[in-house]
Amino acid sequence: MGDILIVDDERDIRELISDILQDEGYTTRLAANSDACMAEINAAAPALMILDIWLKDSTMDGIDILSKVKRDNPDIPIVIISGHGNIEIAVAAIKQGAYDFIEKPFNIDQLLVVIRRAMEASRLRRENQELRRKDVVQAEMIGESPAFKTLKSQLDKVTRSNGRVMLKGPSGCGKEVAARYIHANSGRASGPFVVVNSASIEPERMEEVLFGRESAARGVEKGLLEQAHGGILYFDEVADMPLGTQSKILRVLVDQQFQRAGGTDKVRVDIRVISSTTRDLTAEIQAGTFREELYHRLNVVPIDVPSLDERREDIPELARHFIAAFNRVQGLPLRALGAEAEALLQTMSWPGNVRQLKNVIERVLILGEGTDPILASELPMQAEGPAEEGRIVLAGALATLPLREARELFEREYLLTQINRFGGNISRTANFVGMERSALHRKLKSLGVVTTTRAGGRIAHLEEEEEPSAAD
């Protein structure tokens, strides 16, 4: 059911509580002072602590122990007991992170109720973390292309270490997903995953956000570094971090400790750092906007995250995954992906990478009707963003045809467009497309394209097949 550490300087109280809890099926450990308490915690973190405020022959009292344990092991619920209870002590204990406060002499039934609730809350929190971790692993790392398999192989190797990782790649390619995959499959999976959005935090507030603040009015406010204790701190777009903050982060990486803004005490943290960037940090170093020492500290294991263009084979699988995810989370229609739509997605340019593909799928599901397969006509002719130079986007039908048929279809549509553009004038059309007039006539005939005179001039169209006569 759980391992409970009982810390009290009165032997009778320790043993009484232990006997009661063992009768309830719990395993217990006992400590009479702060040194014994910390030794037990360092040997193995308990599922819950029952902690007396006043401890004789101890270097720390209960509040000191509470503060230290919640800093280093924030997930351990702690129930405070005291024979000198008052409102001030109770408030101080709760502020430091205690689950509850019980005054001696306590009611056994009351103590058991509090312990059961604390254990249940701890269990639910662990299960919630596990579910989130499984969701990240199962729902996000999608692909079978060679580029994706190379990435996943590299990520699997770094999960077994505690080394710092630098993820490099274009915007929207999935760098944070890769970082979360490392976290979920590492020894720190039960710890927090804290994101530092370097670009979105105002430079003048960066240090307070990272290191936290102490003040008489508001007490201790933990920064992102403390919140990440025991887990992973992810610097998203680390190149946007102010230079002044960079030097202080460098010191934290060396010492694994820091001071809060307005504070004097050193705060120790156990964190693994993963960073990401879309920019060339060596160029940033030469420009004087990024510290070379910090770069070498963060760039222990560099990993390139491929763009969507480098893993086009994965696009249909990613699209189907997003369709299922939007159905599960938002209740959008669960639609199949038509063959022409699938082919069109693979031929489009994706400057926004996986994030942009996800947005396009969401839009199609929101604007579409019914549950029929998604058609190529429902997709944008070109994904938003600058088109890749030298590339055109094939229509869905064209993308699904063999080369000979696709070429014939393209030539027919192209020449129809050009002839109508020049009002049916074959000479001007031939000059524009770079063909001899006679060669253009032969090509039009082979493609079944004819020109006829109508109101307003000549137009080109496909030659109509003759209807079979009744005699046939």
N, C-alpha and C positions, 0 to 999 in steps of 0.2 A: 504493500500500500504506500510505502514511502519511508524515508530515513529522516528522523527528526533529531536535531541537536538541541539539547536542553542545557542552558547556561545559567547557573545560579550558585552563589557562594554558600548557600545553606544545603547541606547534604540531605537533610530530611525532605526538603522541598523537591530537590532534583530527583530523588528516588521515588517519591510519591507520584510525581507527574509521569515518570518513566513507567512505573508499574501500571498506572491507569492507561497510558497509551499502548503499552504492550498487550494489555487485555483487549484493546480495540483492534489489534492486528498490526500496529506500527512497529517499526524497528527504531530503536533510540540509541543515541550517543550522549555522553555526559561530559560537562566541563565545569570546573569550579572557579576559574578565573579567565582573564582575557588572553593570557599566553596559551593556555590549554584550548581555549575556544578557537583562536586563530590557527593553531596547529591542526585541529580537527578539520577546519574549513580548507586549509591548504592540502590536507591529505585527500579529501573528497568533499565536494560541495554537497550539503544536505538538501533534502527536498523542502525543509522548513526549519526555522529556528524559533525557539522560545527563549527569550533573553531578559534577564533581570537588569534593572537600571543600575542598582548599586551593587558593586562587586568589591569585596574586601581583598586585600593583598593583590591588587591588579594594577597594571600600568595604564589601563584604559577603563572608563566606565561604560555602561550600556549604550549611551548615546554615541560615544566615540566608536565603539564596535559597530553599531548600526550604520553610522556614516561610512566607515571603511568598507563594510561588507556590501552595502548598496552601491558603492562606487565600483568595487571590483566584481561583484556578483549581483547585478541588479535584479535578476530573476528569482532570487531566493526570498520567499515571503517571510517576514519577521514579525512575531507577536511579542510585544513588550509587556512584562509584568513588573509590578513594583509595590512594595509595602508602604511607600511614602508618596502615593499618587496625588497629583494635583493637576489642575487644568493646564498650567504652563508646561509641565513635563509632558503631558499627553499631546499637547499641540506641537511641541518641539519634536517628539518622536514621530508623529504623523508627517510633519514637514520633511523630516529626514528620510521618509520612505517606509516607515513601519506599516504593516498591514492593519494592526489594531493594538489597543492599549487596554490591559486588564489590571485592576487594582487588587492587591492582596488584602485580606484572604479572599481568594477567588472561589467562585462556584464551579464545581467540576463540570457540570452539564454546560455551563456557559463557555468554559474553556474548550470543551470538545466541539461545541457548535462553531466557535471561531476557527479552530484548527481545521475542521472539515471544510469550511468555506474557503479558507486560505489555500488549502491543498487543491480544492476543486478549481479555484481561480487560476492557480499555477498550472494545473493540468490542462485547462482550456487554453491558456496562453501558449503552452508548448504545442498543443495540437493545432492551434491556429497558425503558428509559425511553420509547423510541418506541412500543413495544407498549402500555405502560400509558397513554400519552397517547392513542393511537388508541382504546383500550378506553373511556376516559372520554368521548371525543367521540362515538363511534359508539353506545355502549351506554347513555348516560345522558340526553342531550338529546333527549327524545322528546315530540312533539306537533305539532299542526297548527292548533290553535285560534287565534283572533285574539289573545288575551291572550299565548299562548306565542310567537307570531310577533313580537309587539311586543317581548317580553323578549329574544328571540334577536337581533333587529335591534340593540337597544341594546348587547348583549354584543359583537356583531361590531364595532361602532364602537369600543368601548373597548379591544379587543385590540390595535389598531394604535397605541395610545398607551402611555405609561408612567405615566398619571395614577392617583391613588388612587381606589378605588371603594368605595362604601358600599352593600351589598346589604340591603334592608329587606323584611321579610315575616314571616308567621306561622311558628311552629315546624313543621318537616317539609315545607316547601314546596319545598325544593331549592336553598337559598342556597349551600351548599358545592359542589353540582354546578355551579352557575353560575360560581362562583369557579374551579373546576377547568377549566371550559370556556374561561374567559379565559386561564388559564395555558397550556393545551394549544394554543391558537391564537395565542399571542403570540410575540414575539421571545425570550422567556425559556423557551420550551417545553423546551429541553434542560437547564434549571436545575431546582433542587428546588422542590417545593411543600410548604411546612411549615405545619402547622396549630397554632395556639395556642388551646387550649380554655380560654378565660378563666374559665369557670364551674367547671371541674374542678381547676384548679391552686390549691393552698392559698395564700392571700394572702401569708403570710410566706416562701413559696418562689418567688413569682412572678418576682422580679428575678433570682434565681439561675438559674431555668429559662430566662429570656429572654436574659440577658447572659453566662451561664457563670460559671466559677469558676477561680481559680488558687490552687494551694497547693503547698508543698514536697513534701508526701507524695504527692499524686495528680497533680501537674503541671497541665496546661491541660485543662479540661473545657469544651468549646464549648457555648454556649447555643443556643436556637432561632434567634436573630438571625444568628449566624454560620453555622448550618446552612442558612439560607435564602439565603446569599450567592449572587448571580447569578440568583436565582429570585424566587419570590413567598412572602411571609409572610401567612398568612390568620388574622386575629383573629376567631374564632368567638364570637359574643355578646360584643362588645367592651364593652357596658355593665357587665359583671360584673368588669371590671378594677379593682383597687384604685386609689384616688386617688393614692397615692404613686407607684405604677408609671406611672400616666398621665402625670405630669409628666416622668418620665425617658424614656418613649417619645416624648413630644413633642420632647424634646431630640435624640433619635436621628433623628427625621424631619427636623429642621432641619439637623443637622450630618453625618448619615450616619456617625457614629462613636460609640463608647461605651467604657467600661471594664468588664472582667470583675470580678466580686466577688473581692476580695483581690488584684487586679492594679493595676498603675500605668500600663501602656502603653495607648495609644488603639488601638482596633480599628476599622478602616474596613470598612464593608459597602455592597454595592450590592444593594438589595432594592426590590421593588415591594410595596406594602401594599394588601391588600384586606380589608375588614372587613364584618361582618354583625351585625344586631341584630333582635330581635323587639319591642323596646321603642321608645317615643318618646323619643329622646335630648334633644330640646328640653325635655321635661318633666323628664328626669334632670338637665339643666343647672340648671333653676330650683330643683330640690330639693337641689342642691349635691353630687350624687353623680357628676357627670361634668363634666370640664373643657371649657369652651367653646372654648378655643384648640385643644385636641386634636380636638374635633368638627369644626371648620372645616378642620383639616389632613386629616382622614380623609374628610370628606364632599365631596370635590372633584367626584366624579361619582356622585350618588345614583341607584340603580336599584331599582325596586320589583319584587319577585318575586311573581307572583300565587299566590293560594291555589288548591287543587284545585277549590274551588267556583266560581272564576272561569274555569276551563278544563275544564268537564265533558265537552266533546267529546273530550278527550284520554284520558279514563279507559279506554275499551276498548283503545286502542293501548298505553297504559302497562301495563295488566293483561297483555296478550299479551307485551309485552316482558319483564315480570317472570317470566312462566311459562317463556319461553325461557331466561332467565338462570338460573333455579333448576334447570332441566334441565341446562344446561351446567356449572354450578359444583357443584351438589349431587347431580345425578343424579335429581332428582325427576321424576315423569311429565310428559311433554310433552303437555298436554291443550289442546284447543280451548276457546273460551269460548262457551257456549250463548247463544242470543239472549235468553232470559229472564234469565239471569245477567248478561249485558251491560247490559240495561235496568235491572236492579235496582242494579247498581253505580253507574250514573249518577244514580239517584234518592236514594241514601243520603247521609247527612250525614257529612262527613269532617273532623272537627276536627283530626285529626292529619295531614291532607293526604297528600302522595305517600308519605311514610314509612309512614303507617297503611295505605294501599292495598297497599303492598308486603308488609306484615306479614300482612294478610288473605289475600292470594294464597298466601303461603308456607304459612299454616296449612291452607288448603283442599287444597293439593297434598300436605301431609304426612298429613293425616287421610283424604283420599280414597283410593279404590281404583280400579285399572284406568286406562285411558287414554281413557275416554269423555269427551265434552264436559262441562265443569263446569255443573252445574244450579243454578238459583236457590235450591233447597232446601239446598244446601251452604254458602251464604253466611249470615253472621249477619244477623238481621233488622234490626240496626242496628249500625253501626260503633261501636267503643268510644269513650267520651268523652261529654261533655255534648251532648245533642241540640240542634240549632239551634232556637231558640224560634220557634213558629208553623209548624213543618214536621212532616209525618208521612212515614213511609217506606212507599212503595208496594210491594206484593208483586210479584214478578217478572212473573206473568201479567198483573196489572193494568197494569203499566207498558208492556206491549207492545200494548195494545188501543187502537183508536180511541176518542175521547171518549164517544160514545154508548154503545158496548158496555161501556166501563170504568165509566161512571156507573151503568148498569143492574146490572152485577155488584156494584159497591160497595153500591148501595141494597139489593140482595137480601141480601147478607151482613150488612150493618149491621142491617137490620130483623129478620132471623133471630136475630141475636145479642141484640137488645134484647127481642124477644118472649120468648125462652127465659130471658132474665135476669129478667123479671117473671112467670115461670111461666105464660106463655100469656095473661096478662090484657091484653086489648086496650086497655081504658080507661087503665090505668096506663102502658102503652107509648105510647099516643097522647099522653098528658100529658107524658111525658118527652121525646119526640122533637119536641113542639111542633106536632102535627097534630090536626085534627078527627078524631073516631072514624070517621066515615063516609069521610073522605078516606083514612085509613089502610087501611080495608077495601078501597077501590078500588085503592090502590097495591099492597097485598098480592096482590090477585087478578091485577093486570096483571103482576106479577113471578112468579106461580106459587107463592106462599107460602101454605100452609094450616096450620091448627092442628088437632090431634087430641088426644083425651084418652087418656092412658096412665097406667100405675101411677105414682103420685107427682104427678100433675097434668097440665096441658096443655103440649104442646110444639109448636113450629113446625117445619115442614120443607117441602121443595119438593114441589109436586104431581107425583105420578108419572104419566107418560104411559101411557095405556091400551095394553095389548098388543093388536095386531090379532088378531081372531078368525080361526078357520080358514075361516069363510065369506068373509072379506074376501080 
